[in-house]
Amino acid sequence: MDTGLVFGMEPPPPGQVANFVNPDSDGYKIIVLNVVMLVVTAIVTALRLYTRIYIVKKNLALDDYFLLAGWVQVFFGPVP
């Protein structure tokens, strides 16, 4: 029995209409948030390294190299 209606796994809640043709998307919000957080992490990382090298006047230690490696991993994505 074909009613011509399209449903997902369950019918939508009362008062809601299923929209499979042009659903709402928040994808652009996720992209904007990722870019903002990447800029924030770049600034914090740069400030930490600047502080370590020029203000504290110490050489970079192992934790700084791990910080840089982690930030590169975040920026460029996982290495295959």
Backbone hydrogen bonds, N-H to C=O, Kabsch-Sander energy under -0.5 kcal/mol:
donor,donor_aa,acceptor,acceptor_aa,energy
3,T,1,M,-0.6
7,F,5,L,-0.5
8,G,10,E,-0.7
16,Q,13,P,-2.1
29,K,26,D,-0.6
30,I,26,D,-1.4
31,I,27,G,-1.9
32,V,28,Y,-2.4
33,L,29,K,-2.4
34,N,30,I,-2.3
35,V,31,I,-2.3
36,V,32,V,-2.5
37,M,33,L,-2.6
38,L,34,N,-2.0
39,V,35,V,-2.1
40,V,36,V,-2.3
41,T,37,M,-2.5
42,A,38,L,-2.0
43,I,39,V,-2.3
44,V,40,V,-2.5
45,T,41,T,-2.5
46,A,42,A,-2.4
47,L,43,I,-2.6
48,R,44,V,-2.3
49,L,45,T,-2.3
50,Y,46,A,-2.6
51,T,47,L,-2.6
52,R,48,R,-2.4
53,I,49,L,-2.4
54,Y,50,Y,-2.8
55,I,50,Y,-0.9
55,I,51,T,-0.8
56,V,51,T,-2.9
58,K,52,R,-2.4
64,D,61,A,-0.5
65,Y,61,A,-1.7
66,F,62,L,-2.2
67,L,63,D,-2.0
68,L,64,D,-2.5
69,A,65,Y,-2.6
70,G,66,F,-2.6
71,W,67,L,-2.4
72,V,68,L,-2.6
73,Q,69,A,-2.0
74,V,70,G,-2.1
75,F,71,W,-2.8
76,F,72,V,-3.0
77,G,73,Q,-1.5
